Amino acid sequence: MNNVNLIGRLTKHVTLQYTQQGGTPVVNFTLAVRRDFKDKQTGKYEADFIRCVAWGKQAELLDRYVDKGHQIGLQGRLQMRSYQDAQSGQMVYLTEVLIQEVTFLETKTTSNE
């Protein structure tokens, strides 16, 4: 079973893009997910920064309703992929969460009130 559930905050505004073939909407973003423990030296919570991808209607909704710092919940699956960097020729390996469902815990309209 490949199932990931996360609650975190967006590290920056998502940018809606469209694929060259077919024009499918897609967003890539990083979600900061707070760890359950504090750093012993600073006394602050640490976070994991997790790459996420949303396609189609999910991508359009994220672009429309959330912004940097907003908290969302998501359910998806872990995905690994690789590609060859055009400039260096090196293989680049990525691990990311492919989003299947989003829960908006804050939106642009609720946070501005």
Biopython code that builds the backbone (N, CA, C, O; Angstrom):
import numpy as np
from Bio.PDB.StructureBuilder import StructureBuilder

atoms = [
    (1, "MET", "N", (0.845, -1.175, 0.000)),
    (1, "MET", "CA", (0.000, 0.000, 0.000)),
    (1, "MET", "C", (0.891, 1.238, 0.000)),
    (1, "MET", "O", (1.862, 1.311, 0.754)),
    (2, "ASN", "N", (0.566, 2.190, -0.828)),
    (2, "ASN", "CA", (1.325, 3.429, -0.955)),
    (2, "ASN", "C", (0.369, 4.587, -0.663)),
    (2, "ASN", "O", (-0.328, 5.062, -1.560)),
    (3, "ASN", "N", (0.337, 5.039, 0.595)),
    (3, "ASN", "CA", (-0.596, 6.070, 1.016)),
    (3, "ASN", "C", (0.117, 7.057, 1.927)),
    (3, "ASN", "O", (0.753, 6.661, 2.903)),
    (4, "VAL", "N", (0.009, 8.348, 1.606)),
    (4, "VAL", "CA", (0.652, 9.403, 2.377)),
    (4, "VAL", "C", (-0.408, 10.408, 2.798)),
    (4, "VAL", "O", (-1.196, 10.858, 1.966)),
    (5, "ASN", "N", (-0.439, 10.768, 4.080)),
    (5, "ASN", "CA", (-1.330, 11.804, 4.611)),
    (5, "ASN", "C", (-0.477, 12.852, 5.303)),
    (5, "ASN", "O", (0.321, 12.524, 6.182)),
    (6, "LEU", "N", (-0.639, 14.117, 4.913)),
    (6, "LEU", "CA", (0.181, 15.188, 5.463)),
    (6, "LEU", "C", (-0.664, 16.414, 5.771)),
    (6, "LEU", "O", (-1.661, 16.677, 5.098)),
    (7, "ILE", "N", (-0.259, 17.162, 6.791)),
    (7, "ILE", "CA", (-0.779, 18.497, 7.055)),
    (7, "ILE", "C", (0.440, 19.399, 7.189)),
    (7, "ILE", "O", (1.358, 19.112, 7.957)),
    (8, "GLY", "N", (0.436, 20.490, 6.434)),
    (8, "GLY", "CA", (1.571, 21.399, 6.478)),
    (8, "GLY", "C", (1.244, 22.723, 5.840)),
    (8, "GLY", "O", (0.103, 22.994, 5.466)),
    (9, "ARG", "N", (2.276, 23.549, 5.724)),
    (9, "ARG", "CA", (2.116, 24.894, 5.162)),
    (9, "ARG", "C", (2.921, 25.030, 3.876)),
    (9, "ARG", "O", (4.023, 24.495, 3.759)),
    (10, "LEU", "N", (2.358, 25.751, 2.919)),
    (10, "LEU", "CA", (3.046, 25.990, 1.660)),
    (10, "LEU", "C", (4.222, 26.933, 1.886)),
    (10, "LEU", "O", (4.095, 27.940, 2.583)),
    (11, "THR", "N", (5.362, 26.605, 1.295)),
    (11, "THR", "CA", (6.555, 27.432, 1.476)),
    (11, "THR", "C", (6.578, 28.636, 0.542)),
    (11, "THR", "O", (7.309, 29.595, 0.787)),
    (12, "LYS", "N", (5.783, 28.593, -0.527)),
    (12, "LYS", "CA", (5.641, 29.738, -1.435)),
    (12, "LYS", "C", (4.361, 29.556, -2.238)),
    (12, "LYS", "O", (3.752, 28.487, -2.214)),
    (13, "HIS", "N", (3.961, 30.591, -2.942)),
    (13, "HIS", "CA", (2.749, 30.526, -3.753)),
    (13, "HIS", "C", (2.928, 29.488, -4.858)),
    (13, "HIS", "O", (3.988, 29.421, -5.480)),
    (14, "VAL", "N", (1.910, 28.688, -5.102)),
    (14, "VAL", "CA", (1.982, 27.706, -6.182)),
    (14, "VAL", "C", (1.812, 28.424, -7.518)),
    (14, "VAL", "O", (1.066, 29.398, -7.614)),
    (15, "THR", "N", (2.501, 27.943, -8.541)),
    (15, "THR", "CA", (2.412, 28.522, -9.871)),
    (15, "THR", "C", (1.807, 27.496, -10.811)),
    (15, "THR", "O", (2.393, 26.442, -11.058)),
    (16, "LEU", "N", (0.641, 27.810, -11.328)),
    (16, "LEU", "CA", (-0.050, 26.910, -12.243)),
    (16, "LEU", "C", (0.657, 26.900, -13.586)),
    (16, "LEU", "O", (0.948, 27.950, -14.159)),
    (17, "GLN", "N", (0.928, 25.708, -14.075)),
    (17, "GLN", "CA", (1.534, 25.536, -15.390)),
    (17, "GLN", "C", (0.688, 24.548, -16.177)),
    (17, "GLN", "O", (-0.177, 23.879, -15.614)),
    (18, "TYR", "N", (0.935, 24.457, -17.467)),
    (18, "TYR", "CA", (0.209, 23.527, -18.330)),
    (18, "TYR", "C", (1.204, 22.702, -19.123)),
    (18, "TYR", "O", (2.224, 23.221, -19.575)),
    (19, "THR", "N", (0.912, 21.416, -19.294)),
    (19, "THR", "CA", (1.801, 20.558, -20.065)),
    (19, "THR", "C", (1.784, 20.979, -21.530)),
    (19, "THR", "O", (0.792, 21.516, -22.022)),
    (20, "GLN", "N", (2.889, 20.729, -22.217)),
    (20, "GLN", "CA", (2.982, 21.091, -23.633)),
    (20, "GLN", "C", (2.042, 20.237, -24.473)),
    (20, "GLN", "O", (1.422, 20.722, -25.420)),
    (21, "GLN", "N", (1.946, 18.979, -24.119)),
    (21, "GLN", "CA", (1.048, 18.090, -24.851)),
    (21, "GLN", "C", (-0.263, 17.960, -24.089)),
    (21, "GLN", "O", (-0.304, 17.363, -23.013)),
    (22, "GLY", "N", (-1.318, 18.510, -24.638)),
    (22, "GLY", "CA", (-2.632, 18.376, -24.030)),
    (22, "GLY", "C", (-3.038, 19.516, -23.131)),
    (22, "GLY", "O", (-4.228, 19.666, -22.851)),
    (23, "GLY", "N", (-2.105, 20.332, -22.664)),
    (23, "GLY", "CA", (-2.440, 21.477, -21.830)),
    (23, "GLY", "C", (-3.025, 21.126, -20.473)),
    (23, "GLY", "O", (-3.878, 21.852, -19.963)),
    (24, "THR", "N", (-2.579, 20.023, -19.880)),
    (24, "THR", "CA", (-3.073, 19.605, -18.571)),
    (24, "THR", "C", (-2.500, 20.495, -17.476)),
    (24, "THR", "O", (-1.288, 20.707, -17.436)),
    (25, "PRO", "N", (-3.349, 21.028, -16.577)),
    (25, "PRO", "CA", (-2.851, 21.867, -15.479)),
    (25, "PRO", "C", (-2.024, 21.049, -14.487)),
    (25, "PRO", "O", (-2.351, 19.899, -14.191)),
    (26, "VAL", "N", (-0.945, 21.658, -13.977)),
    (26, "VAL", "CA", (-0.080, 21.009, -12.987)),
    (26, "VAL", "C", (0.544, 22.069, -12.091)),
    (26, "VAL", "O", (0.887, 23.158, -12.551)),
    (27, "VAL", "N", (0.689, 21.745, -10.803)),
    (27, "VAL", "CA", (1.448, 22.589, -9.881)),
    (27, "VAL", "C", (2.449, 21.716, -9.134)),
    (27, "VAL", "O", (2.159, 20.569, -8.793)),
    (28, "ASN", "N", (3.621, 22.270, -8.888)),
    (28, "ASN", "CA", (4.664, 21.655, -8.065)),
    (28, "ASN", "C", (4.925, 22.619, -6.920)),
    (28, "ASN", "O", (5.068, 23.822, -7.137)),
    (29, "PHE", "N", (4.987, 22.096, -5.706)),
    (29, "PHE", "CA", (5.251, 22.965, -4.569)),
    (29, "PHE", "C", (5.872, 22.160, -3.439)),
    (29, "PHE", "O", (5.912, 20.930, -3.474)),
    (30, "THR", "N", (6.355, 22.882, -2.441)),
    (30, "THR", "CA", (6.939, 22.259, -1.262)),
    (30, "THR", "C", (6.037, 22.531, -0.073)),
    (30, "THR", "O", (5.595, 23.658, 0.148)),
    (31, "LEU", "N", (5.774, 21.479, 0.686)),
    (31, "LEU", "CA", (4.945, 21.568, 1.886)),
    (31, "LEU", "C", (5.843, 21.404, 3.105)),
    (31, "LEU", "O", (6.566, 20.413, 3.215)),
    (32, "ALA", "N", (5.801, 22.373, 4.024)),
    (32, "ALA", "CA", (6.564, 22.290, 5.271)),
    (32, "ALA", "C", (5.694, 21.588, 6.303)),
    (32, "ALA", "O", (4.638, 22.092, 6.684)),
    (33, "VAL", "N", (6.145, 20.419, 6.753)),
    (33, "VAL", "CA", (5.397, 19.613, 7.712)),
    (33, "VAL", "C", (6.168, 19.597, 9.028)),
    (33, "VAL", "O", (7.299, 19.117, 9.095)),
    (34, "ARG", "N", (5.538, 20.129, 10.070)),
    (34, "ARG", "CA", (6.189, 20.248, 11.378)),
    (34, "ARG", "C", (6.426, 18.871, 11.993)),
    (34, "ARG", "O", (5.561, 17.997, 11.953)),
    (35, "ARG", "N", (7.608, 18.702, 12.556)),
    (35, "ARG", "CA", (7.927, 17.476, 13.290)),
    (35, "ARG", "C", (7.308, 17.536, 14.677)),
    (35, "ARG", "O", (6.941, 18.613, 15.148)),
    (36, "ASP", "N", (7.191, 16.397, 15.329)),
    (36, "ASP", "CA", (6.544, 16.319, 16.643)),
    (36, "ASP", "C", (7.453, 16.703, 17.807)),
    (36, "ASP", "O", (7.025, 16.664, 18.961)),
    (37, "PHE", "N", (8.682, 17.068, 17.524)),
    (37, "PHE", "CA", (9.615, 17.383, 18.606)),
    (37, "PHE", "C", (10.348, 18.683, 18.308)),
    (37, "PHE", "O", (10.428, 19.118, 17.160)),
    (38, "LYS", "N", (10.882, 19.297, 19.365)),
    (38, "LYS", "CA", (11.611, 20.557, 19.236)),
    (38, "LYS", "C", (13.110, 20.306, 19.196)),
    (38, "LYS", "O", (13.603, 19.320, 19.743)),
    (39, "ASP", "N", (13.818, 21.203, 18.547)),
    (39, "ASP", "CA", (15.270, 21.180, 18.537)),
    (39, "ASP", "C", (15.754, 21.496, 19.945)),
    (39, "ASP", "O", (15.285, 22.462, 20.547)),
    (40, "LYS", "N", (16.676, 20.711, 20.483)),
    (40, "LYS", "CA", (17.131, 20.897, 21.866)),
    (40, "LYS", "C", (17.869, 22.205, 22.074)),
    (40, "LYS", "O", (17.802, 22.784, 23.158)),
    (41, "GLN", "N", (18.575, 22.685, 21.051)),
    (41, "GLN", "CA", (19.342, 23.920, 21.192)),
    (41, "GLN", "C", (18.483, 25.169, 21.029)),
    (41, "GLN", "O", (18.638, 26.127, 21.786)),
    (42, "THR", "N", (17.587, 25.169, 20.058)),
    (42, "THR", "CA", (16.807, 26.381, 19.787)),
    (42, "THR", "C", (15.444, 26.378, 20.475)),
    (42, "THR", "O", (14.857, 27.439, 20.689)),
    (43, "GLY", "N", (14.940, 25.203, 20.821)),
    (43, "GLY", "CA", (13.620, 25.112, 21.431)),
    (43, "GLY", "C", (12.484, 25.281, 20.436)),
    (43, "GLY", "O", (11.325, 25.407, 20.831)),
    (44, "LYS", "N", (12.809, 25.284, 19.139)),
    (44, "LYS", "CA", (11.798, 25.456, 18.092)),
    (44, "LYS", "C", (11.525, 24.121, 17.401)),
    (44, "LYS", "O", (12.381, 23.239, 17.344)),
    (45, "TYR", "N", (10.309, 24.006, 16.882)),
    (45, "TYR", "CA", (9.960, 22.819, 16.112)),
    (45, "TYR", "C", (10.714, 22.817, 14.788)),
    (45, "TYR", "O", (10.880, 23.859, 14.153)),
    (46, "GLU", "N", (11.162, 21.650, 14.386)),
    (46, "GLU", "CA", (11.773, 21.496, 13.080)),
    (46, "GLU", "C", (10.692, 21.084, 12.090)),
    (46, "GLU", "O", (9.574, 20.754, 12.486)),
    (47, "ALA", "N", (11.023, 21.102, 10.808)),
    (47, "ALA", "CA", (10.054, 20.731, 9.779)),
    (47, "ALA", "C", (10.740, 19.908, 8.701)),
    (47, "ALA", "O", (11.945, 20.019, 8.479)),
    (48, "ASP", "N", (9.953, 19.091, 8.047)),
    (48, "ASP", "CA", (10.386, 18.397, 6.842)),
    (48, "ASP", "C", (9.786, 19.143, 5.660)),
    (48, "ASP", "O", (8.635, 19.576, 5.718)),
    (49, "PHE", "N", (10.549, 19.295, 4.600)),
    (49, "PHE", "CA", (10.103, 20.013, 3.418)),
    (49, "PHE", "C", (9.889, 18.985, 2.313)),
    (49, "PHE", "O", (10.842, 18.403, 1.794)),
    (50, "ILE", "N", (8.626, 18.773, 1.963)),
    (50, "ILE", "CA", (8.248, 17.662, 1.105)),
    (50, "ILE", "C", (7.724, 18.188, -0.233)),
    (50, "ILE", "O", (6.811, 19.013, -0.284)),
    (51, "ARG", "N", (8.325, 17.690, -1.306)),
    (51, "ARG", "CA", (7.901, 18.061, -2.664)),
    (51, "ARG", "C", (6.566, 17.411, -2.971)),
    (51, "ARG", "O", (6.353, 16.234, -2.680)),
    (52, "CYS", "N", (5.662, 18.195, -3.566)),
    (52, "CYS", "CA", (4.322, 17.707, -3.898)),
    (52, "CYS", "C", (3.957, 18.113, -5.324)),
    (52, "CYS", "O", (4.426, 19.132, -5.833)),
    (53, "VAL", "N", (3.107, 17.296, -5.962)),
    (53, "VAL", "CA", (2.636, 17.562, -7.318)),
    (53, "VAL", "C", (1.134, 17.325, -7.364)),
    (53, "VAL", "O", (0.638, 16.325, -6.845)),
    (54, "ALA", "N", (0.414, 18.250, -7.988)),
    (54, "ALA", "CA", (-1.026, 18.082, -8.203)),
    (54, "ALA", "C", (-1.339, 18.329, -9.676)),
    (54, "ALA", "O", (-0.750, 19.204, -10.311)),
    (55, "TRP", "N", (-2.264, 17.555, -10.201)),
    (55, "TRP", "CA", (-2.653, 17.641, -11.608)),
    (55, "TRP", "C", (-4.125, 18.002, -11.738)),
    (55, "TRP", "O", (-4.902, 17.813, -10.802)),
    (56, "GLY", "N", (-4.503, 18.517, -12.890)),
    (56, "GLY", "CA", (-5.904, 18.720, -13.243)),
    (56, "GLY", "C", (-6.621, 19.705, -12.337)),
    (56, "GLY", "O", (-6.104, 20.774, -12.013)),
    (57, "LYS", "N", (-7.836, 19.314, -11.933)),
    (57, "LYS", "CA", (-8.688, 20.188, -11.115)),
    (57, "LYS", "C", (-8.024, 20.519, -9.778)),
    (57, "LYS", "O", (-8.146, 21.644, -9.294)),
    (58, "GLN", "N", (-7.317, 19.544, -9.167)),
    (58, "GLN", "CA", (-6.619, 19.798, -7.903)),
    (58, "GLN", "C", (-5.611, 20.935, -8.077)),
    (58, "GLN", "O", (-5.504, 21.811, -7.218)),
    (59, "ALA", "N", (-4.875, 20.918, -9.189)),
    (59, "ALA", "CA", (-3.884, 21.964, -9.458)),
    (59, "ALA", "C", (-4.545, 23.329, -9.583)),
    (59, "ALA", "O", (-4.053, 24.313, -9.032)),
    (60, "GLU", "N", (-5.661, 23.389, -10.306)),
    (60, "GLU", "CA", (-6.367, 24.661, -10.486)),
    (60, "GLU", "C", (-6.910, 25.190, -9.159)),
    (60, "GLU", "O", (-6.838, 26.391, -8.898)),
    (61, "LEU", "N", (-7.449, 24.309, -8.321)),
    (61, "LEU", "CA", (-7.978, 24.723, -7.021)),
    (61, "LEU", "C", (-6.873, 25.238, -6.100)),
    (61, "LEU", "O", (-7.057, 26.242, -5.412)),
    (62, "LEU", "N", (-5.732, 24.558, -6.085)),
    (62, "LEU", "CA", (-4.610, 25.012, -5.267)),
    (62, "LEU", "C", (-4.143, 26.393, -5.705)),
    (62, "LEU", "O", (-3.885, 27.255, -4.866)),
    (63, "ASP", "N", (-4.034, 26.608, -7.007)),
    (63, "ASP", "CA", (-3.608, 27.901, -7.530)),
    (63, "ASP", "C", (-4.595, 28.996, -7.151)),
    (63, "ASP", "O", (-4.195, 30.121, -6.853)),
    (64, "ARG", "N", (-5.859, 28.675, -7.162)),
    (64, "ARG", "CA", (-6.897, 29.674, -6.917)),
    (64, "ARG", "C", (-7.099, 30.011, -5.443)),
    (64, "ARG", "O", (-7.351, 31.168, -5.107)),
    (65, "TYR", "N", (-6.994, 29.017, -4.555)),
    (65, "TYR", "CA", (-7.440, 29.209, -3.182)),
    (65, "TYR", "C", (-6.365, 29.251, -2.101)),
    (65, "TYR", "O", (-6.670, 29.637, -0.972)),
    (66, "VAL", "N", (-5.136, 28.875, -2.391)),
    (66, "VAL", "CA", (-4.124, 28.915, -1.338)),
    (66, "VAL", "C", (-2.930, 29.762, -1.752)),
    (66, "VAL", "O", (-2.690, 30.007, -2.935)),
    (67, "ASP", "N", (-2.189, 30.200, -0.740)),
    (67, "ASP", "CA", (-1.029, 31.049, -0.970)),
    (67, "ASP", "C", (0.074, 30.638, 0.008)),
    (67, "ASP", "O", (-0.127, 29.763, 0.849)),
    (68, "LYS", "N", (1.210, 31.261, -0.109)),
    (68, "LYS", "CA", (2.342, 30.989, 0.763)),
    (68, "LYS", "C", (1.924, 31.069, 2.232)),
    (68, "LYS", "O", (1.267, 32.024, 2.645)),
    (69, "GLY", "N", (2.307, 30.064, 3.011)),
    (69, "GLY", "CA", (2.019, 30.049, 4.434)),
    (69, "GLY", "C", (0.692, 29.421, 4.811)),
    (69, "GLY", "O", (0.465, 29.133, 5.986)),
    (70, "HIS", "N", (-0.189, 29.199, 3.850)),
    (70, "HIS", "CA", (-1.482, 28.594, 4.148)),
    (70, "HIS", "C", (-1.315, 27.117, 4.494)),
    (70, "HIS", "O", (-0.450, 26.422, 3.961)),
    (71, "GLN", "N", (-2.165, 26.668, 5.397)),
    (71, "GLN", "CA", (-2.116, 25.281, 5.842)),
    (71, "GLN", "C", (-3.115, 24.449, 5.029)),
    (71, "GLN", "O", (-4.267, 24.842, 4.845)),
    (72, "ILE", "N", (-2.647, 23.290, 4.545)),
    (72, "ILE", "CA", (-3.503, 22.358, 3.832)),
    (72, "ILE", "C", (-3.261, 20.953, 4.350)),
    (72, "ILE", "O", (-2.213, 20.657, 4.922)),
    (73, "GLY", "N", (-4.231, 20.109, 4.143)),
    (73, "GLY", "CA", (-4.073, 18.688, 4.379)),
    (73, "GLY", "C", (-4.129, 18.003, 3.025)),
    (73, "GLY", "O", (-4.856, 18.439, 2.132)),
    (74, "LEU", "N", (-3.375, 16.949, 2.875)),
    (74, "LEU", "CA", (-3.426, 16.245, 1.601)),
    (74, "LEU", "C", (-3.274, 14.754, 1.800)),
    (74, "LEU", "O", (-2.695, 14.279, 2.777)),
    (75, "GLN", "N", (-3.814, 14.039, 0.839)),
    (75, "GLN", "CA", (-3.683, 12.586, 0.778)),
    (75, "GLN", "C", (-3.177, 12.276, -0.613)),
    (75, "GLN", "O", (-3.648, 12.840, -1.601)),
    (76, "GLY", "N", (-2.213, 11.372, -0.681)),
    (76, "GLY", "CA", (-1.659, 11.024, -1.976)),
    (76, "GLY", "C", (-0.798, 9.789, -1.879)),
    (76, "GLY", "O", (-0.915, 8.985, -0.953)),
    (77, "ARG", "N", (0.078, 9.662, -2.871)),
    (77, "ARG", "CA", (0.986, 8.512, -2.878)),
    (77, "ARG", "C", (2.407, 8.994, -3.149)),
    (77, "ARG", "O", (2.627, 9.991, -3.837)),
    (78, "LEU", "N", (3.347, 8.269, -2.597)),
    (78, "LEU", "CA", (4.762, 8.579, -2.784)),
    (78, "LEU", "C", (5.195, 8.094, -4.157)),
    (78, "LEU", "O", (4.845, 6.993, -4.583)),
    (79, "GLN", "N", (5.960, 8.931, -4.841)),
    (79, "GLN", "CA", (6.407, 8.587, -6.188)),
    (79, "GLN", "C", (7.873, 8.971, -6.336)),
    (79, "GLN", "O", (8.295, 10.039, -5.895)),
    (80, "MET", "N", (8.636, 8.092, -6.958)),
    (80, "MET", "CA", (10.027, 8.379, -7.262)),
    (80, "MET", "C", (10.174, 8.440, -8.779)),
    (80, "MET", "O", (9.597, 7.634, -9.509)),
    (81, "ARG", "N", (10.962, 9.416, -9.236)),
    (81, "ARG", "CA", (11.227, 9.532, -10.665)),
    (81, "ARG", "C", (12.631, 10.080, -10.865)),
    (81, "ARG", "O", (13.252, 10.591, -9.933)),
    (82, "SER", "N", (13.110, 9.970, -12.069)),
    (82, "SER", "CA", (14.443, 10.487, -12.378)),
    (82, "SER", "C", (14.443, 11.038, -13.797)),
    (82, "SER", "O", (13.618, 10.675, -14.635)),
    (83, "TYR", "N", (15.405, 11.932, -14.032)),
    (83, "TYR", "CA", (15.613, 12.466, -15.367)),
    (83, "TYR", "C", (17.071, 12.885, -15.495)),
    (83, "TYR", "O", (17.769, 13.053, -14.495)),
    (84, "GLN", "N", (17.521, 13.050, -16.725)),
    (84, "GLN", "CA", (18.893, 13.482, -16.961)),
    (84, "GLN", "C", (18.904, 14.988, -17.152)),
    (84, "GLN", "O", (18.211, 15.519, -18.019)),
    (85, "ASP", "N", (19.709, 15.683, -16.322)),
    (85, "ASP", "CA", (19.828, 17.125, -16.415)),
    (85, "ASP", "C", (20.485, 17.490, -17.744)),
    (85, "ASP", "O", (21.547, 16.968, -18.084)),
    (86, "ALA", "N", (19.851, 18.383, -18.484)),
    (86, "ALA", "CA", (20.331, 18.747, -19.817)),
    (86, "ALA", "C", (21.683, 19.450, -19.780)),
    (86, "ALA", "O", (22.497, 19.260, -20.684)),
    (87, "GLN", "N", (21.938, 20.255, -18.756)),
    (87, "GLN", "CA", (23.189, 21.017, -18.709)),
    (87, "GLN", "C", (24.369, 20.174, -18.237)),
    (87, "GLN", "O", (25.428, 20.175, -18.864)),
    (88, "SER", "N", (24.184, 19.451, -17.126)),
    (88, "SER", "CA", (25.309, 18.709, -16.551)),
    (88, "SER", "C", (25.397, 17.272, -17.050)),
    (88, "SER", "O", (26.454, 16.648, -16.957)),
    (89, "GLY", "N", (24.307, 16.747, -17.574)),
    (89, "GLY", "CA", (24.290, 15.359, -18.008)),
    (89, "GLY", "C", (24.116, 14.372, -16.856)),
    (89, "GLY", "O", (24.087, 13.161, -17.077)),
    (90, "GLN", "N", (23.999, 14.879, -15.628)),
    (90, "GLN", "CA", (23.853, 14.032, -14.446)),
    (90, "GLN", "C", (22.406, 13.573, -14.296)),
    (90, "GLN", "O", (21.478, 14.271, -14.704)),
    (91, "MET", "N", (22.226, 12.397, -13.710)),
    (91, "MET", "CA", (20.893, 11.915, -13.388)),
    (91, "MET", "C", (20.407, 12.624, -12.128)),
    (91, "MET", "O", (21.155, 12.762, -11.161)),
    (92, "VAL", "N", (19.166, 13.067, -12.143)),
    (92, "VAL", "CA", (18.534, 13.727, -11.003)),
    (92, "VAL", "C", (17.414, 12.814, -10.524)),
    (92, "VAL", "O", (16.560, 12.398, -11.308)),
    (93, "TYR", "N", (17.424, 12.505, -9.224)),
    (93, "TYR", "CA", (16.422, 11.617, -8.638)),
    (93, "TYR", "C", (15.520, 12.424, -7.714)),
    (93, "TYR", "O", (16.003, 13.179, -6.870)),
    (94, "LEU", "N", (14.214, 12.265, -7.875)),
    (94, "LEU", "CA", (13.245, 13.008, -7.090)),
    (94, "LEU", "C", (12.292, 12.069, -6.368)),
    (94, "LEU", "O", (11.875, 11.048, -6.915)),
    (95, "THR", "N", (11.954, 12.423, -5.148)),
    (95, "THR", "CA", (10.895, 11.755, -4.399)),
    (95, "THR", "C", (9.860, 12.813, -4.102)),
    (95, "THR", "O", (10.194, 13.880, -3.587)),
    (96, "GLU", "N", (8.599, 12.535, -4.421)),
    (96, "GLU", "CA", (7.549, 13.521, -4.235)),
    (96, "GLU", "C", (6.231, 12.831, -3.933)),
    (96, "GLU", "O", (6.085, 11.625, -4.132)),
    (97, "VAL", "N", (5.272, 13.615, -3.447)),
    (97, "VAL", "CA", (3.938, 13.105, -3.174)),
    (97, "VAL", "C", (3.034, 13.530, -4.322)),
    (97, "VAL", "O", (2.905, 14.717, -4.621)),
    (98, "LEU", "N", (2.412, 12.550, -4.957)),
    (98, "LEU", "CA", (1.435, 12.801, -6.008)),
    (98, "LEU", "C", (0.076, 12.937, -5.326)),
    (98, "LEU", "O", (-0.457, 11.961, -4.798)),
    (99, "ILE", "N", (-0.475, 14.132, -5.338)),
    (99, "ILE", "CA", (-1.682, 14.448, -4.569)),
    (99, "ILE", "C", (-2.915, 13.849, -5.227)),
    (99, "ILE", "O", (-3.119, 13.959, -6.436)),
    (100, "GLN", "N", (-3.732, 13.210, -4.393)),
    (100, "GLN", "CA", (-5.001, 12.654, -4.859)),
    (100, "GLN", "C", (-6.191, 13.398, -4.253)),
    (100, "GLN", "O", (-7.265, 13.443, -4.853)),
    (101, "GLU", "N", (-6.005, 13.981, -3.065)),
    (101, "GLU", "CA", (-7.086, 14.716, -2.403)),
    (101, "GLU", "C", (-6.493, 15.825, -1.548)),
    (101, "GLU", "O", (-5.477, 15.630, -0.880)),
    (102, "VAL", "N", (-7.137, 16.996, -1.573)),
    (102, "VAL", "CA", (-6.673, 18.151, -0.797)),
    (102, "VAL", "C", (-7.794, 18.627, 0.118)),
    (102, "VAL", "O", (-8.960, 18.676, -0.274)),
    (103, "THR", "N", (-7.417, 18.978, 1.349)),
    (103, "THR", "CA", (-8.340, 19.625, 2.278)),
    (103, "THR", "C", (-7.787, 21.012, 2.562)),
    (103, "THR", "O", (-6.659, 21.158, 3.034)),
    (104, "PHE", "N", (-8.589, 22.029, 2.270)),
    (104, "PHE", "CA", (-8.156, 23.408, 2.480)),
    (104, "PHE", "C", (-8.437, 23.799, 3.926)),
    (104, "PHE", "O", (-9.593, 23.987, 4.308)),
    (105, "LEU", "N", (-7.398, 23.921, 4.720)),
    (105, "LEU", "CA", (-7.533, 24.314, 6.121)),
    (105, "LEU", "C", (-7.518, 25.827, 6.261)),
    (105, "LEU", "O", (-8.046, 26.364, 7.234)),
    (106, "GLU", "N", (-6.921, 26.518, 5.304)),
    (106, "GLU", "CA", (-6.951, 27.972, 5.187)),
    (106, "GLU", "C", (-7.017, 28.281, 3.698)),
    (106, "GLU", "O", (-6.424, 27.568, 2.888)),
    (107, "THR", "N", (-7.721, 29.320, 3.339)),
    (107, "THR", "CA", (-7.762, 29.752, 1.942)),
    (107, "THR", "C", (-7.481, 31.245, 1.876)),
    (107, "THR", "O", (-7.409, 31.915, 2.906)),
    (108, "LYS", "N", (-7.324, 31.756, 0.683)),
    (108, "LYS", "CA", (-7.065, 33.187, 0.512)),
    (108, "LYS", "C", (-8.199, 34.005, 1.112)),
    (108, "LYS", "O", (-7.953, 35.071, 1.675)),
    (109, "THR", "N", (-9.426, 33.535, 1.006)),
    (109, "THR", "CA", (-10.564, 34.303, 1.535)),
    (109, "THR", "C", (-10.642, 34.221, 3.051)),
    (109, "THR", "O", (-10.960, 35.224, 3.689)),
    (110, "THR", "N", (-10.363, 33.054, 3.665)),
    (110, "THR", "CA", (-10.483, 32.945, 5.114)),
    (110, "THR", "C", (-9.332, 33.628, 5.834)),
    (110, "THR", "O", (-9.521, 34.141, 6.937)),
    (111, "SER", "N", (-8.151, 33.647, 5.244)),
    (111, "SER", "CA", (-7.002, 34.240, 5.921)),
    (111, "SER", "C", (-6.991, 35.767, 5.814)),
    (111, "SER", "O", (-6.285, 36.432, 6.572)),
    (112, "ASN", "N", (-7.760, 36.324, 4.888)),
    (112, "ASN", "CA", (-7.789, 37.781, 4.715)),
    (112, "ASN", "C", (-8.878, 38.452, 5.533)),
    (112, "ASN", "O", (-8.962, 39.680, 5.551)),
    (113, "GLU", "N", (-9.708, 37.680, 6.206)),
    (113, "GLU", "CA", (-10.813, 38.268, 6.981)),
    (113, "GLU", "C", (-10.345, 38.783, 8.314)),
    (113, "GLU", "O", (-11.145, 39.307, 9.089)),
]
sb = StructureBuilder()
sb.init_structure("model")
sb.init_model(0)
sb.init_chain("A")
sb.init_seg("    ")
for serial, (resi, resn, name, xyz) in enumerate(atoms, 1):
    if name == "N":
        sb.init_residue(resn, " ", resi, " ")
    sb.init_atom(name, np.array(xyz, "f"), 0.0, 1.0, " ", f" {name:<3s}", serial, name[0])
structure = sb.get_structure()
